[in-house]
Amino acid sequence: MSLALRLAGGRFRREFGGTNPWYYVTPAMVIVGLLTIAPLLYGIYLSFTNWSLNSSAAPQLEGVSAYRVVLSDSAFWDNLVRTIAWTVGTVVVEIVIAVPFALLLNIRTSVTGVVTGFIMIPWITPFVVLSYAWLFLYDGQSGPLHAFMQAIGLVGDSTPLASPTAALWSIILISGWKGIPFLTIALLATLKSIPTELYEAGSIDGAGRWKSFRSITLPLVRPTLGAMCVVLGVQAFYSFDLVWILTQGGPGSSSTILGIQLFQTFFTQASPGQAAALGTLMLLLALVLIVPILRATSRRT
Amino acid sequence: MKYSRPITAVVTILALSATLVACSSGGSNSGAGSNKQTVTFWQFNGDQASITAYKSAIASFEAKNPDITVNMQIVPWSDQQQKITTALASGSLPDVSMMGNDVVAQYAANGSLVPLDSYLDGWSASEGIDVKQDMYAGDLSYYTYNGKLYGAPLADETRMLYYNTEFFQKAGLDPNKPPTTWADIEKAAVALKSVVSVPWSAPMSKQYVTVQTFMSVYLSYGASLFDSNGKCGLNTKEFKDALSWYTGLAKSGLTSPDAANLTANDIINQFINGKAGMLIEGPSQYNAIKNANPELFKNIRIAPIPAGPKGQFGFLGGWPLVMWNSSKVKEAAAKWIHFVTSPNGALSDIVQKVGILPGRKSLASKPPWTDAPYNQFADQLSRAYAYQYPAGPSPKMGEIETASIQTAVQEVATGALSVDSATNQLCTDINQILSK
C-alpha cells in the first residue's frame, strides 16, 4: 500500500469511528440476515398458510393444516425412511473408506502428497459433472461399472438407476464417494496432531497395532469424526441435486428422498405452503438427529 | 458529533446497500420521464435459430413501435415450470411469456392470465381475416377456459415415426412399408432386434417424452383420461391393454435397456448415432438429424403415427403466447403478442427460421409447409389430440401428466408394479390431484 493511501486510510479510520467493531460486523450481519434468517422466518411463516398457487394468489394464515396434509401423506413417511437410510448409508460409506485412507496417508511415503491431491477430485468436482460421469459408468449398454456389476450378478441388463431395487443404493455409493475426500483430509489433520510419544509409550506398555489404534488413535480422532459426521450427515440429509439429475426420484418413488419431495411439492404441485411445512419439518428432524450424535462423539475417555 | 457510533455505522452501511439495490433495479422499469414502456418477454427456446429469429422480430417491432421496448429473457423449456412457479410465488412474472399448451388452463383457472378476447377484434381488423377462424380447433380448445381465450397460438407440434431404412433392409423389412399399426411396429421391432441394439427407442422414464409418446397408444386403444363424471377414467380394460402392450416393449427388450431412466435427448441421440431403428419425435428433429449426422440422414424416412384398435391419434403439442395479469403494460404487451403470432407480423419468419409448424392455418397452407417433411407433419396435425381427449382442458393437467401417468409407465416397465396395481395407484393419484 502506498504511503498516500495509508494516510488516507488512517484519516478515514479516525473520522469515521476508528476501530468501532460495528463497521466490521454490520455488513456480514446484514448479508446473513437477508440471505439466511429472513428466508428461514419467511419459510416458517409460509408453513402455517397452506398456500397453493393453483387456488390463491396470496398466502393466508391457516394454522397447522399444511403440516396435517404433509404428515398424513403416507409418501412422506416412506420418503423419510428412505432419507434416513440415505443419510446413514452415505455417512457409513464415507467412514468405511475415509478412515483407512487417512491412516494410510498418515504414513509418509514419496507418493503421499500426490495421492492426497488426487483424492480431492470428487470433492472439488461439481455434482452436475459427477452425475453425468456416473450416468455413463452405470449405463446399461456401454457403462463399464454396470458391466462389472452385471458380471457379479448385482444388477440385470439395465442400469441400476432404472431398477426399483438398486436405484437408491447405487446413488448412495456416489453420494458417499463424493464425501470421502473431505472426511479423509479432516481425519488426516487430526492424525498428524497426535504426538508420536503416545504411540511410543503405548508400545513400551506392550500394546500391539490394533490395541494402540483402539486406545490411542480412535479416542483422539473421535471428536473430529463426530463433527465431520454431523456436517456430512446434514449435507446428505438435505440432498437433492445428485438424485434429481440421476433418477428424478425414480423409478416410481424408489429413490425419492425428502429433498426431492420438497422440490416436487413446490414446483409440480405448486404448493408453497406444504413445501414450507415439509422444509420446516426437515429442519426439526435434522436438529433432532444432530444432538445425539454430537453428544455421543464429544465424550472423552 | 453527537450520534452514537453504532447507529452511525449501521445507518451508513444501510444507506450504501440501499443505493446498490436502487442501482441494480433501475434498469428494469420504464423511465418515469419518457412514455417508453418495456415489455418483458420469456422465450423458452434456447437454440441459436430461435434466438436469432426473435431478436430480428424484436428489432422490427421496436422500429414500428418506438415507444415500446421488448426485453427478451431466455428461459429453457426444462426450467420454465420452475421459473413460472417461483415467479408466481414471488411476484416477479414477465408481461408476456410462452407456455406449454397443457398448462394454459391451470394458470387461467387461478386468475394469473389475461383473457385476450377484447383484443381479437382489433387483431382481425388489422389482418383482414377472423383470427379465431385462422386458429386450429385443437389449439382453441386448449387455450379456451370458461369461454375465454387465454393464448395466442404461436406454434404447433406433432410427432411422427422416424425410421432407418438401412436397418429395415438388413432386417428383411420393406423400407417402403413402414409400420402402420402398433402390432406392426412390434413385429418390425422384433425383426430389427437382430440388426440394431435398440429397435425402437420408446421412452419409459419420468420425463414428458414418455407421456407424449404413450398418449398415442392409450388414446388409440380407446382409453380416456377422464370418465363422464370428470374423475379418473383410466381404470378400464382399454387402458390396461395399452399400458401392458407399451411396457411390454421394455420387458421384451425392444427398447433401450435403460429406457426407464432416459431423457428425451438421450433417446434422440441414440437414433442420431445410429444405435436405434425407430424413433417417435417432432418436426424439429428433421433438421437436427440432417445437421448432426448427414450420412445417417440419407436413410431416414418419416411415417405417420401407428394406429391402434380405435384409430390413429397423434400428439398435440403447441405453445401460445400468454399475457400475465400482473403486467402493468397490458396494451403494449398485447401489441407484442399480436406481432409475434400474426402472419402479417413476425410469425412466418420465426417459424421458418426455427423449423416448426405455425399456429395459423393461413400460413400452414403456403410453402414451405406444403413441402416435405412439413406437409406430412401438417397432415398428422389434423389427427392430433390432447392427452385428455375427448374431454376439454383440465387445470390440473400439468400435475397429472408428470406426477402420475409417467410414473405408472415407469413402474410397470421396471417391474415394480403390475399393470393392475399401477392402474389402481394411477387413478388414486389422479383423483387425489383432482379433488385438491
Interface residues (C-beta under 8 A of the other chain):
Chain A: F16 G17 N20 W22 Y23 T26 P27 V30 W51 S52 L53 N54 S55 S56 A57 D139 G140 Q141 D157 S158 T159 L161 A162 S163 P164 L246 T247 Q248 G249 G250 P251 G252 S253 S254 Q264 F266 F267 T268 Q269 A270 P272
Chain B: R5 P6 T8 A9 V10 T12 I13 L14 S17 Q81 Q82 T85 L88 A89 Q106 A109 N110 G111 S112 S197 S205 K206 Q207 G253 S256 P257 D258 A259 A260 N261 K275 P395 K396 G398 E399 T402 A403 T407 Q410 E411 A413 T414 G415 A416 L417 K436
